[in-house]
């Protein structure tokens, strides 16, 4: 957003509702950002607001704000369409922010025709990668009106702990997270683990990941690899009970979360919240279910992991891959993930696999553990450098700046 300031643009973040039914994120002011934040329905849950009410609320607040241009997230929701209609009625520039690919789901011709009629009304588009750009062109937006930079995260925030290991930060500095302070580690984790971060829904393919992990653990028991890593599944959702049951069927140990390390906790000797470390199992695989965690806790989980795994059957982008690479982690990813297309370089920043092939996923797990620690850390560093080059935080503002026209800047 800072990129827009030299151009004289004032940035206002428009939020439809105070919360949604999918994620339980706590409110944060993001450290006094350089933009205003307005919420149309601050006390409401997005999914429980009728479309007609959303349209009226969006129209009312836009009539008050009178923006010259809008960057609109997608086109398929009531609030996005209300923003587009307002822009067309009031001669404001409408830029769609899209991470949709042709490969995402089954395409039906008449739905694509209707979608094209909507998308053609936008004045430009901000997207994440080449596959997203190609799909926008198919829908009718000229290539010259499309810019990159949509799918980025604050790389510095996610890498603030782990990247100290690579000499990219001050060794031993304290990272503040609310009232807690977490010391940076200057050495590689003694007991790394596989980390995945998802909603527990069918599309995320966690069942096959657990099956692949069981095969990986079995290869350890047969002496195929020197040490076994636990599998940490961050998140929650409707399939949690099924996933826990699957672990039991496959003979994998499970624990429900990280403890504070005190003697009053049954896992106290094995699991420590502040360092996010786990003791390695000597007998069989261990799957950890820490539950849903707030964003301030995520860098700690990334910092102690050995590799990040994203097995989704399909994913338009997958910002968790950005987060993991910013944290200096090698990434093992499904080939059908937008972020993997742009960020995962086979053998350099990670490894790719067929998400429906359990054997292939297991082989990727074995491959990363079998690497020499120095080579694995070098791959993590390459991942950090690559995401900083391809998807730096500033790319979002720079992409928008390319699309904003002089004619739309009236005020």
N, C-alpha and C positions, 0 to 999 in steps of 0.2 A: 504493500500500500504506500510505503514511503516514496516509491518511484513516481507516484502521481502528484506528489506535493510540488516539485519544481514546475509542473505544468499548470499549477494553479487550481487543481481539482480538490474540492473538499469531499472527503469520503464519509459516508454514513452507512452503517451496517443495519439492514432491516431484517428483523427476525419475526417469523409468523407467530410462534407460540413459545411459552416459557419452557416447555419440555415436550418430549414425545414418548411413545410407548415402547420404542425400540431400545434406547440407551438411557441409562440413569446418570448422565453426566451432571455434576454439580456446577453451579454457576461460578464463573470466574471472570474478572475484569481484564484478564490477559495482560496484567502489568501496566495499567494506564495507557491503552493504545491511543494512537493518534487519529482516532476517528470516533464519531458518535455511534451509539447503539440504541436502536429503537425496537421495541417489541410490541406487536399489534395486540396480541392476547397474552399478556404476561403470566396470568394465573391459570392458563388452560393447557390441556394436552392436545397436541396437533391432530392426532387421529380422531379425536372426539368432537372436532368442530365441523359442522356441516359446510359443504363446499360453498353454498350460497352465502353463508355468514363470513367465510374467509374472503370471498370476493368483495363483499361490502366493506369489511374491515381494511383490507389492502387498499381499496380505492379511496377510502376516507383518509388514510394516513398519507397516501401519495398526493392527494389533493392538497394536503397541508404542506408537505415537503417540497413539491414541485421540482423533482430532480431533472437534470438535463440529460442524464444517461443512466442506464441500469445494467448491471451484470446479474443475470438471472440464472439460478441453478436449475437447469433442465427445462422441460416443457410439459411433462406429464402430470403435474399436480395442479390443484386448483389455484394455489397462490402464485405459481409460476405463470400460469395462463392469465391470471388477473393482472400481473405486472406487465406482461406483454401487451394486453389490450389497452392498459393505461398509457403505455409508451406510444403506441400507434395513434391513439386519440389525441395525445398532447405533444406530438412531434418530438419526443425524447428518443435518444438512441437506445436501442435494445440489443444487448450482447448476451448470447446464450452461453452458459458454462456447461460443457458436456463431457462426459467420460464414457459415452455409449459407443459400442462397436457393433458391426454387423454380426459378429460371432456370438453376441450375447442373446441366447435364447432363440426360439423358433420364430422366423419372420413370416407374417401373413401379408399377402400383397395389398389387400384393401386397408389394413391397418397402416402399412407403410405409406400408402397414398395419402391417408388422412394426416399422418405424422408429417409428411413432406409439406403439406399445405400450411401447417403450423410453423414448421422450422423455417420455411422460406420468408416468413414475415420478420425474422430477426435481421438486424443490420450487420451482424458479425458474430463470431464464435471464438471462445477460448477453450482449448481442449488439452489433453495430456500427451497424446502420442500420435504416431502416423496412422494407426488403425482407426482411431477416433476421427482424425481429419478426413480419411477416406470415406467414412460413413456419413459425415456431415456433407461432403461433396455430393454423395449419392442422393442425399435428401434435398439438395438444392442450394446450399450456400457456396458461393464461389471460393476457390482456393485462396485468392488474394485477400479475402475477408476473414480468414481463419488464422489465429495465432496460438502458439504453445504457451504452457505455463500454468494450466489449471491445477494439475495434480502434484502439489508440493506440500511439504510440512516444514516446520521449523527445525532444520537439521541440527542446529547448534543445541537446541533444547534436548532432543533425544540422544545426542551423542555426548552430552556434558560429562557423564561419568566414565563411560567405557573408553572414549577417545583419549582420556588422560594416559591410558596405557600406550598409546601410539605417540606420545609426546605432543599431542595437540591441545593440551590443557596443562594447568599447573598441577603437578603431582601433590597429592595430599590436601588439595583445597576442599573446603566443606561446601556441599551443595545444599541450599536451603529448600525445604519442601514443607511449607506451612510452618509449624512449630518445631519440625524435626530437622536435623542436619545429618546428611549422609556423607561419610568420607569417601573421596575418590580412591580407587585402587590403582596402584602403579604396576601391578603384576597381573598375569593371566589368571582367571578363576581356577581354583584347585579342583572343583567338582562341577564342570559345566553341564548344561542340560539342553535338550531340544526345546525350543519355545514356539508355541503357536498362539495366536490371539484372534479370536473369532466370536461371532454369535453362534450358538449351538443350534444350527438349523441345517437341513439336508444339503443345501447347496455348498456348504463349507466343507463337506466330505470328511468330517472328522472320524467317522466310523472306519473308513479305509485307512486313515492315518494310524489309528490305534491298531488295526490288523497288521499294518506294515511294521509298526513299532514292536509288536509281539514277535514277528519274524526276526527283526533285528536283535531283540533280546535273546531269542533262541540261538542265534548264531554266536552270541557271547557265551552262552552256556556250553556250547559245543567247542569253545576255545578258538573261535574264528577271529575275535578281536580282544584287545587287552582289557578294556574297561567298558562298562555299560553306563550310558547317560540316562537320567530320568527324562520323562516327557512332561512338560508343563503346559497345560491347556488353560490359558487365560480366557475368561469370558463366562457366559451363562446363556441359558435359553431352553427351549422346549424339549430338546433332546438330551438334556443332562443326565436324567435317570437312565436312559437307554445306553448312553456312552459309558456310564459307570458300570452298568450290568455287563456290557460287552467286555470291559476290562476283566471282570470276574470270570467270565466264560473262557477267556484266553489265558488265565492264570497270572494276570498282572496285578501287582499290589497297587492300591490307590490310597491317597490321603486327600483330605478335603481342603487343605490350605496351608499356607505358611504361618507359623506361630511367631510370637515375639521372642522366643528363645528362653522363656522362663520355665522354672521347674513345674509350674502349675499346669503346663500344657503337655499333653501326651507326646506331641512331636517336638518338644522343646529342644532336645539334643540334636535333632536332625534338621529342623527348619527354622531359619532366622529371618524375620521380616526385614530388618534393616540392611542385611547384606544379600538377601534373596539367594542364599546358598542351600544346597541339599546334599546330604551324605549319599554317596553312591551305593546302590544296592549290590550286594555280593551274590545274591541268590536268583533274582529274577527282575524283570522290568518294573519300574515304578512310574505311575501316572499321577500327576499332581493336579488337583482342581482348585486353584486359588480363588475362583469366582471372578465377578466383574470388578475391575479396579479403575480408580480415577486416574486421570491423565498424569497427575503429579507423581504417581507411583511407577509409571511405566518405564522411565529410564533405568530404574533400579533392576527391574526384571531383565531388560535388554542387556544391562551391563554384565550380569553374571552368566548369561547364556553362552552356549558354544556355537549355536547355529539357529537360524529361524526357519520354520517350515510353514508353507502356505499351500495346502492341498486342494483348494477350491475347485469344484467342477467347472465353474465359470465365474469370472469376476471382471466387471468393466475396467476397474483399475486395481484397487487394493492398497490403500495408503499405508497399511502395516508394513509393506515391503520397504517403502521409503523410510519409515521409522527404524526398521531393523538395520538397514544399510547405513543410515545416519549414525547408528550406534556402533558401527564397525563390525557387523555380523555377516558371515556368509549366509546366503539365502538358498534354500531348497524350495522350489516352487513348481506348481502345476504350469504346464505350457499354456493353458487357456486362461491366463490372467494378464490383464492389460499392462500392469506395472512390470511384470516379468518380461514382456515383449521389449520394453524400453530400457529396463535397468539390469536384468540378470544376464550377464555374459557367461556362457557355458565355460566352466573351468577357470574363470577369472574372478567373478564376483559370486559365483554359486553354481548350482546344478539344477537342471530342469527335468521333469518327469511327466509321464502320462497319468493324470489324476485317477483314472479308472483301473490302473495297473498296480495292484498291491505289491507285487514283486519289484517293480521298478521304483516305487516309493521306498521300499525297504533297502534296496541297493543304494539309493541316494543317502539314506541315513548311515549305512555302513561306510560308504565312501568318505563322508565328511569326518567320521570318527577315526578312520584308519589313517588320515593325513597326519603328518608330523605337526605338533603344536605350532611350530614356527611358520609352516606353510599355511595352516589354517588362519593364523593371525594375519599373515600377509594377504590372504584372500579377503579377510574382514576389512583390512585397511584399503584394499583396492575397491571394495564395495562402498566404503565411505567416500573415497575420492570420486568414484563414478557418480554417485547420487548428487554430490556437491556440484559436479560439472554439468550433469544432464538436468537435474531438477533442484536448483537452489531456491531458497525461499523468495528471492528477489524476482524470479522468473514470472511469478503471478502478476506483480505490479507492472513489470516490463511488457508482458503480453497484453494486459489491458491498455497500457499507454499506446501501443501500436494500433489498437482498434478505435480509440477515441478520436473523433473527428473534430476539427476546429469549428465546423458549422454547428455542432451540437452544444458547444460550450457558450451558452448565451449569457450567463451571469458572471 
